[in-house]
């Protein structure tokens, strides 16, 4: 049986597993919530060098993109496509 998915997860098995098992799934464990915040911040598209430079200059990178990604990751926002079997 073929499953309907969102489409962005097909680049690797890890992305498919993340889509199917974690993305937009409600999470309540405090340690897991903190780990997801760190993960989403790291995946915000900033290179480590740029990130280090900005931190040295006093910037804290917790903006709307990171927060939205975090809220998706912990299941507050469910952005799976309507046709996705994992919605």
PyMOL CGO cylinders between C-alpha atoms (Angstrom):
from pymol import cmd
from pymol.cgo import CYLINDER

trace = [
    CYLINDER, 0.00, 0.00, 0.00, 1.37, 3.41, -0.98, 0.3, 1, 1, 1, 1, 1, 1,
    CYLINDER, 1.37, 3.41, -0.98, 1.20, 6.15, 1.66, 0.3, 1, 1, 1, 1, 1, 1,
    CYLINDER, 1.20, 6.15, 1.66, 0.46, 9.77, 0.86, 0.3, 1, 1, 1, 1, 1, 1,
    CYLINDER, 0.46, 9.77, 0.86, 3.05, 12.14, 2.30, 0.3, 1, 1, 1, 1, 1, 1,
    CYLINDER, 3.05, 12.14, 2.30, 3.84, 15.85, 2.10, 0.3, 1, 1, 1, 1, 1, 1,
    CYLINDER, 3.84, 15.85, 2.10, 6.58, 15.54, -0.52, 0.3, 1, 1, 1, 1, 1, 1,
    CYLINDER, 6.58, 15.54, -0.52, 9.55, 17.25, 1.17, 0.3, 1, 1, 1, 1, 1, 1,
    CYLINDER, 9.55, 17.25, 1.17, 10.59, 14.16, 3.15, 0.3, 1, 1, 1, 1, 1, 1,
    CYLINDER, 10.59, 14.16, 3.15, 11.63, 11.93, 0.26, 0.3, 1, 1, 1, 1, 1, 1,
    CYLINDER, 11.63, 11.93, 0.26, 15.26, 13.13, 0.12, 0.3, 1, 1, 1, 1, 1, 1,
    CYLINDER, 15.26, 13.13, 0.12, 16.44, 10.50, 2.63, 0.3, 1, 1, 1, 1, 1, 1,
    CYLINDER, 16.44, 10.50, 2.63, 15.29, 7.72, 4.92, 0.3, 1, 1, 1, 1, 1, 1,
    CYLINDER, 15.29, 7.72, 4.92, 16.02, 9.93, 7.94, 0.3, 1, 1, 1, 1, 1, 1,
    CYLINDER, 16.02, 9.93, 7.94, 13.81, 12.71, 6.60, 0.3, 1, 1, 1, 1, 1, 1,
    CYLINDER, 13.81, 12.71, 6.60, 11.03, 10.19, 5.89, 0.3, 1, 1, 1, 1, 1, 1,
    CYLINDER, 11.03, 10.19, 5.89, 11.31, 8.80, 9.43, 0.3, 1, 1, 1, 1, 1, 1,
    CYLINDER, 11.31, 8.80, 9.43, 11.27, 12.34, 10.89, 0.3, 1, 1, 1, 1, 1, 1,
    CYLINDER, 11.27, 12.34, 10.89, 8.20, 13.21, 8.80, 0.3, 1, 1, 1, 1, 1, 1,
    CYLINDER, 8.20, 13.21, 8.80, 6.36, 10.01, 9.69, 0.3, 1, 1, 1, 1, 1, 1,
    CYLINDER, 6.36, 10.01, 9.69, 7.22, 9.75, 13.40, 0.3, 1, 1, 1, 1, 1, 1,
    CYLINDER, 7.22, 9.75, 13.40, 8.06, 13.20, 14.79, 0.3, 1, 1, 1, 1, 1, 1,
    CYLINDER, 8.06, 13.20, 14.79, 7.15, 16.22, 12.66, 0.3, 1, 1, 1, 1, 1, 1,
    CYLINDER, 7.15, 16.22, 12.66, 3.94, 17.91, 13.88, 0.3, 1, 1, 1, 1, 1, 1,
    CYLINDER, 3.94, 17.91, 13.88, 3.36, 15.23, 16.52, 0.3, 1, 1, 1, 1, 1, 1,
    CYLINDER, 3.36, 15.23, 16.52, 2.43, 16.54, 19.99, 0.3, 1, 1, 1, 1, 1, 1,
    CYLINDER, 2.43, 16.54, 19.99, 5.34, 16.38, 22.45, 0.3, 1, 1, 1, 1, 1, 1,
    CYLINDER, 5.34, 16.38, 22.45, 5.06, 16.91, 26.21, 0.3, 1, 1, 1, 1, 1, 1,
    CYLINDER, 5.06, 16.91, 26.21, 8.42, 15.80, 27.64, 0.3, 1, 1, 1, 1, 1, 1,
    CYLINDER, 8.42, 15.80, 27.64, 10.45, 18.84, 28.83, 0.3, 1, 1, 1, 1, 1, 1,
    CYLINDER, 10.45, 18.84, 28.83, 13.80, 17.36, 27.80, 0.3, 1, 1, 1, 1, 1, 1,
    CYLINDER, 13.80, 17.36, 27.80, 12.52, 16.49, 24.36, 0.3, 1, 1, 1, 1, 1, 1,
    CYLINDER, 12.52, 16.49, 24.36, 10.99, 19.94, 23.96, 0.3, 1, 1, 1, 1, 1, 1,
    CYLINDER, 10.99, 19.94, 23.96, 14.34, 21.54, 24.78, 0.3, 1, 1, 1, 1, 1, 1,
    CYLINDER, 14.34, 21.54, 24.78, 16.18, 19.20, 22.38, 0.3, 1, 1, 1, 1, 1, 1,
    CYLINDER, 16.18, 19.20, 22.38, 13.73, 20.11, 19.61, 0.3, 1, 1, 1, 1, 1, 1,
    CYLINDER, 13.73, 20.11, 19.61, 14.28, 23.84, 20.23, 0.3, 1, 1, 1, 1, 1, 1,
    CYLINDER, 14.28, 23.84, 20.23, 18.05, 23.35, 19.85, 0.3, 1, 1, 1, 1, 1, 1,
    CYLINDER, 18.05, 23.35, 19.85, 17.54, 21.16, 16.75, 0.3, 1, 1, 1, 1, 1, 1,
    CYLINDER, 17.54, 21.16, 16.75, 15.26, 23.65, 15.02, 0.3, 1, 1, 1, 1, 1, 1,
    CYLINDER, 15.26, 23.65, 15.02, 17.67, 26.47, 15.81, 0.3, 1, 1, 1, 1, 1, 1,
    CYLINDER, 17.67, 26.47, 15.81, 20.53, 24.50, 14.29, 0.3, 1, 1, 1, 1, 1, 1,
    CYLINDER, 20.53, 24.50, 14.29, 18.50, 23.77, 11.15, 0.3, 1, 1, 1, 1, 1, 1,
    CYLINDER, 18.50, 23.77, 11.15, 17.57, 27.40, 10.53, 0.3, 1, 1, 1, 1, 1, 1,
    CYLINDER, 17.57, 27.40, 10.53, 20.03, 27.68, 7.66, 0.3, 1, 1, 1, 1, 1, 1,
    CYLINDER, 20.03, 27.68, 7.66, 22.83, 29.56, 9.36, 0.3, 1, 1, 1, 1, 1, 1,
    CYLINDER, 22.83, 29.56, 9.36, 26.34, 28.28, 8.85, 0.3, 1, 1, 1, 1, 1, 1,
    CYLINDER, 26.34, 28.28, 8.85, 28.24, 27.59, 12.05, 0.3, 1, 1, 1, 1, 1, 1,
    CYLINDER, 28.24, 27.59, 12.05, 30.81, 30.29, 11.21, 0.3, 1, 1, 1, 1, 1, 1,
    CYLINDER, 30.81, 30.29, 11.21, 28.15, 32.96, 10.68, 0.3, 1, 1, 1, 1, 1, 1,
    CYLINDER, 28.15, 32.96, 10.68, 26.30, 31.82, 13.78, 0.3, 1, 1, 1, 1, 1, 1,
    CYLINDER, 26.30, 31.82, 13.78, 29.45, 32.06, 15.93, 0.3, 1, 1, 1, 1, 1, 1,
    CYLINDER, 29.45, 32.06, 15.93, 30.24, 35.50, 14.57, 0.3, 1, 1, 1, 1, 1, 1,
    CYLINDER, 30.24, 35.50, 14.57, 26.76, 36.79, 15.27, 0.3, 1, 1, 1, 1, 1, 1,
    CYLINDER, 26.76, 36.79, 15.27, 26.80, 35.36, 18.79, 0.3, 1, 1, 1, 1, 1, 1,
    CYLINDER, 26.80, 35.36, 18.79, 30.13, 37.11, 19.46, 0.3, 1, 1, 1, 1, 1, 1,
    CYLINDER, 30.13, 37.11, 19.46, 28.41, 40.33, 18.42, 0.3, 1, 1, 1, 1, 1, 1,
    CYLINDER, 28.41, 40.33, 18.42, 25.56, 39.75, 20.85, 0.3, 1, 1, 1, 1, 1, 1,
    CYLINDER, 25.56, 39.75, 20.85, 22.85, 38.48, 18.52, 0.3, 1, 1, 1, 1, 1, 1,
    CYLINDER, 22.85, 38.48, 18.52, 20.53, 35.80, 19.84, 0.3, 1, 1, 1, 1, 1, 1,
    CYLINDER, 20.53, 35.80, 19.84, 19.02, 33.88, 16.96, 0.3, 1, 1, 1, 1, 1, 1,
    CYLINDER, 19.02, 33.88, 16.96, 15.63, 32.88, 18.15, 0.3, 1, 1, 1, 1, 1, 1,
    CYLINDER, 15.63, 32.88, 18.15, 13.43, 34.60, 15.63, 0.3, 1, 1, 1, 1, 1, 1,
    CYLINDER, 13.43, 34.60, 15.63, 10.09, 33.82, 14.03, 0.3, 1, 1, 1, 1, 1, 1,
    CYLINDER, 10.09, 33.82, 14.03, 11.45, 31.15, 11.65, 0.3, 1, 1, 1, 1, 1, 1,
    CYLINDER, 11.45, 31.15, 11.65, 13.05, 29.14, 14.45, 0.3, 1, 1, 1, 1, 1, 1,
    CYLINDER, 13.05, 29.14, 14.45, 9.99, 29.46, 16.69, 0.3, 1, 1, 1, 1, 1, 1,
    CYLINDER, 9.99, 29.46, 16.69, 7.60, 28.44, 13.90, 0.3, 1, 1, 1, 1, 1, 1,
    CYLINDER, 7.60, 28.44, 13.90, 9.79, 25.44, 13.03, 0.3, 1, 1, 1, 1, 1, 1,
    CYLINDER, 9.79, 25.44, 13.03, 9.91, 24.52, 16.71, 0.3, 1, 1, 1, 1, 1, 1,
    CYLINDER, 9.91, 24.52, 16.71, 6.13, 24.72, 17.02, 0.3, 1, 1, 1, 1, 1, 1,
    CYLINDER, 6.13, 24.72, 17.02, 5.79, 22.47, 13.96, 0.3, 1, 1, 1, 1, 1, 1,
    CYLINDER, 5.79, 22.47, 13.96, 8.32, 20.03, 15.36, 0.3, 1, 1, 1, 1, 1, 1,
    CYLINDER, 8.32, 20.03, 15.36, 6.51, 19.63, 18.67, 0.3, 1, 1, 1, 1, 1, 1,
    CYLINDER, 6.51, 19.63, 18.67, 3.05, 19.35, 17.19, 0.3, 1, 1, 1, 1, 1, 1,
    CYLINDER, 3.05, 19.35, 17.19, 1.54, 22.72, 18.04, 0.3, 1, 1, 1, 1, 1, 1,
    CYLINDER, 1.54, 22.72, 18.04, 1.18, 23.44, 14.31, 0.3, 1, 1, 1, 1, 1, 1,
    CYLINDER, 1.18, 23.44, 14.31, 0.26, 20.55, 12.04, 0.3, 1, 1, 1, 1, 1, 1,
    CYLINDER, 0.26, 20.55, 12.04, 1.45, 21.59, 8.61, 0.3, 1, 1, 1, 1, 1, 1,
    CYLINDER, 1.45, 21.59, 8.61, 1.12, 18.21, 6.93, 0.3, 1, 1, 1, 1, 1, 1,
    CYLINDER, 1.12, 18.21, 6.93, -0.74, 18.49, 3.64, 0.3, 1, 1, 1, 1, 1, 1,
    CYLINDER, -0.74, 18.49, 3.64, -4.45, 17.70, 3.86, 0.3, 1, 1, 1, 1, 1, 1,
    CYLINDER, -4.45, 17.70, 3.86, -3.80, 14.65, 1.67, 0.3, 1, 1, 1, 1, 1, 1,
    CYLINDER, -3.80, 14.65, 1.67, -0.94, 13.37, 3.89, 0.3, 1, 1, 1, 1, 1, 1,
    CYLINDER, -0.94, 13.37, 3.89, -1.69, 10.10, 5.73, 0.3, 1, 1, 1, 1, 1, 1,
    CYLINDER, -1.69, 10.10, 5.73, 0.37, 11.37, 8.69, 0.3, 1, 1, 1, 1, 1, 1,
    CYLINDER, 0.37, 11.37, 8.69, -1.72, 14.51, 9.33, 0.3, 1, 1, 1, 1, 1, 1,
]
cmd.load_cgo(trace, "trace")
